[in-house]
Amino acid sequence: MMKLGEANMKMRLAATVAAAMLSAGVAQSADLYQPQPAPPMDAPEVTVQEASGWYLRGDVGYSFNRLRGANFYQGGSSANEVDFESTDIDDSFLIGGGVGYQINNYLRTDLTLDYLSKTDFRGSTSGGCGTIPGNCVSDDRSSFSAYSLMANVYVDLGTYAYFTPYVGAGFGASYVKWDKLRNTSCSVTDPT
């Protein structure tokens, strides 16, 4: 026969085991519960807008001027054009602006006005000085500036990482304004 203490202990052990099994079952069933998924929301509609409209443009540049040759009109009885012996022309700045219209993603057109800043010119010659041939040098100095008006059309070839290659054509005209010519001529033997 079991003693009362042993029976009591066995009951306590059975109750502990039953409580542990019940709590494990509750924990297990809580892990198996899956809530209902939320209903899917409609994704925002993606629209592609046609790029079009008016735009302004600005241009700034630097011109590395090179002169391949220049001649001048020699008056008097010879009345012909003569080449300078030496010439030099300074570099200049370019500034411009325009207004354009982008017709669609690939086609745009604009009208631009550009200004080439004042550029200095120097040329020299040597030759006859009155009745004594070959004894004079001449130093000629002047400057010029230019305005250009252009109508352009461009075809953009797509955009690749913020870079848009294009093909374009334009039609325009330039107005070149020369300042007065300053000529210094002197005899080789007497530079005054």
C-alpha positions as CSV (number, residue, x, y, z in Angstrom):
1,M,0.0,0.0,0.0
2,M,1.0,3.5,-0.7
3,K,1.5,5.8,2.0
4,L,-0.4,9.1,2.0
5,G,2.7,11.1,1.5
6,E,3.8,9.1,-1.5
7,A,0.3,9.4,-3.1
8,N,0.3,13.1,-2.5
9,M,3.7,13.4,-4.1
10,K,2.6,11.4,-7.1
11,M,-0.5,13.6,-7.5
12,R,1.6,16.7,-7.3
13,L,4.0,15.2,-9.9
14,A,1.1,14.2,-12.2
15,A,-0.5,17.7,-11.8
16,T,2.9,19.4,-12.6
17,V,3.3,17.2,-15.7
18,A,-0.2,17.9,-16.9
19,A,0.2,21.6,-16.4
20,A,3.5,21.5,-18.3
21,M,1.8,19.6,-21.1
22,L,-1.1,22.0,-21.2
23,S,1.1,25.1,-21.3
24,A,3.3,23.5,-24.1
25,G,0.2,22.8,-26.1
26,V,-1.1,26.3,-25.7
27,A,2.2,27.7,-26.7
28,Q,2.4,25.4,-29.7
29,S,-1.1,26.3,-30.8
30,A,-0.3,30.0,-30.5
31,D,2.7,29.5,-32.8
32,L,0.5,27.8,-35.4
33,Y,-2.0,30.7,-35.7
34,Q,-1.5,32.8,-38.8
35,P,-3.5,36.1,-39.2
36,Q,-5.4,36.7,-42.4
37,P,-3.3,38.6,-44.9
38,A,-4.3,42.2,-45.6
39,P,-6.1,42.7,-48.9
40,P,-3.7,43.9,-51.6
41,M,-3.7,47.6,-52.2
42,D,-3.9,48.8,-55.8
43,A,-0.4,49.9,-57.0
44,P,-0.2,53.5,-58.2
45,E,-0.6,53.9,-61.9
46,V,2.6,54.8,-63.7
47,T,2.3,57.4,-66.4
48,V,4.9,58.7,-68.8
49,Q,4.6,62.4,-69.6
50,E,5.5,63.8,-72.9
51,A,8.2,66.4,-72.3
52,S,7.2,69.6,-74.1
53,G,7.2,73.3,-73.6
54,W,9.2,76.4,-73.6
55,Y,12.7,76.7,-72.2
56,L,15.5,79.1,-71.8
57,R,19.2,78.3,-72.4
58,G,22.5,80.0,-71.6
59,D,25.9,79.5,-73.0
60,V,29.4,80.5,-71.8
61,G,32.6,79.7,-73.6
62,Y,36.2,80.5,-74.3
63,S,37.5,80.8,-77.8
64,F,41.1,79.8,-78.6
65,N,41.6,81.9,-81.7
66,R,44.1,81.0,-84.3
67,L,44.8,83.1,-87.4
68,R,45.9,81.2,-90.5
69,G,46.7,84.2,-92.4
70,A,45.5,87.7,-93.2
71,N,45.9,90.3,-95.9
72,F,45.3,93.9,-96.3
73,Y,44.3,96.2,-99.1
74,Q,47.3,98.3,-100.3
75,G,46.1,101.5,-101.9
76,G,47.8,103.6,-104.3
77,S,48.7,102.7,-107.9
78,S,49.2,99.0,-107.0
79,A,45.6,98.7,-105.5
80,N,46.0,95.0,-104.6
81,E,45.8,92.8,-101.5
82,V,49.1,92.0,-99.7
83,D,49.8,89.4,-97.0
84,F,51.0,90.5,-93.5
85,E,54.4,89.2,-92.7
86,S,53.3,88.3,-89.1
87,T,49.9,88.2,-87.4
88,D,48.6,87.5,-84.0
89,I,45.1,87.4,-82.6
90,D,44.1,87.1,-78.9
91,D,41.7,84.6,-77.4
92,S,38.2,85.8,-76.4
93,F,35.1,84.9,-74.4
94,L,31.8,83.8,-75.7
95,I,28.4,84.4,-74.0
96,G,25.0,83.7,-75.3
97,G,21.4,82.8,-74.6
98,G,18.3,81.7,-76.3
99,V,14.7,80.6,-76.1
100,G,13.5,77.2,-77.3
101,Y,10.6,74.9,-77.5
102,Q,10.7,71.2,-76.8
103,I,8.1,69.6,-79.1
104,N,8.4,66.1,-77.7
105,N,10.9,63.8,-76.0
106,Y,13.1,63.7,-79.1
107,L,12.6,67.0,-81.0
108,R,13.4,70.5,-79.9
109,T,14.2,73.8,-81.5
110,D,15.6,77.2,-80.4
111,L,16.7,80.6,-81.4
112,T,20.1,81.8,-79.9
113,L,22.1,85.1,-79.8
114,D,25.8,84.9,-79.0
115,Y,28.4,87.6,-78.4
116,L,32.2,87.1,-79.0
117,S,34.0,89.5,-76.8
118,K,36.5,92.1,-78.1
119,T,39.6,90.5,-79.5
120,D,42.9,92.2,-80.3
121,F,44.6,91.8,-83.7
122,R,48.2,92.7,-84.5
123,G,50.0,92.5,-87.8
124,S,53.3,93.7,-89.2
125,T,54.8,94.3,-92.6
126,S,58.0,95.6,-94.0
127,G,58.9,97.2,-97.3
128,G,59.4,100.4,-99.1
129,C,59.3,103.7,-97.3
130,G,58.6,106.3,-100.0
131,T,61.5,106.3,-102.4
132,I,63.8,104.0,-100.3
133,P,62.7,100.3,-100.8
134,G,63.0,97.8,-98.0
135,N,63.8,100.2,-95.1
136,C,60.4,100.6,-93.3
137,V,58.4,98.5,-90.9
138,S,54.7,98.8,-90.3
139,D,52.8,97.8,-87.1
140,D,49.0,97.5,-87.5
141,R,46.6,97.1,-84.6
142,S,42.9,96.7,-84.3
143,S,40.2,94.7,-82.5
144,F,36.9,93.2,-83.3
145,S,33.8,91.7,-81.7
146,A,31.1,89.6,-83.2
147,Y,27.3,88.8,-82.8
148,S,25.7,85.6,-84.1
149,L,22.0,84.8,-84.4
150,M,21.1,81.2,-85.0
151,A,17.9,79.2,-85.5
152,N,18.5,75.5,-84.5
153,V,16.7,72.2,-84.5
154,Y,17.9,69.1,-82.5
155,V,17.0,65.4,-82.5
156,D,17.8,63.9,-79.1
157,L,19.0,60.3,-79.3
158,G,17.9,59.3,-75.8
159,T,19.2,59.9,-72.3
160,Y,21.8,57.6,-70.8
161,A,22.8,58.3,-67.2
162,Y,22.0,62.0,-67.4
163,F,23.8,62.3,-70.8
164,T,21.7,63.1,-73.9
165,P,23.5,62.8,-77.2
166,Y,21.8,64.7,-80.1
167,V,22.1,65.6,-83.7
168,G,21.4,69.2,-84.7
169,A,21.4,71.7,-87.6
170,G,21.2,75.4,-87.6
171,F,20.9,78.4,-89.9
172,G,22.2,81.9,-89.0
173,A,24.3,84.9,-89.6
174,S,27.1,86.8,-87.8
175,Y,27.9,90.5,-87.7
176,V,31.6,91.2,-87.1
177,K,32.5,94.8,-86.0
178,W,36.1,95.9,-86.5
179,D,37.5,98.9,-84.6
180,K,39.6,101.6,-86.3
181,L,43.0,100.4,-87.6
182,R,46.0,102.0,-85.8
183,N,49.1,101.9,-88.1
184,T,52.6,102.9,-87.1
185,S,55.2,103.0,-89.8
186,C,58.8,104.0,-89.4
187,S,62.2,103.7,-90.9
188,V,64.4,100.8,-89.8
189,T,67.2,103.2,-89.2
190,D,65.0,105.8,-87.4
191,P,62.3,104.1,-85.2
192,T,60.9,107.5,-84.2
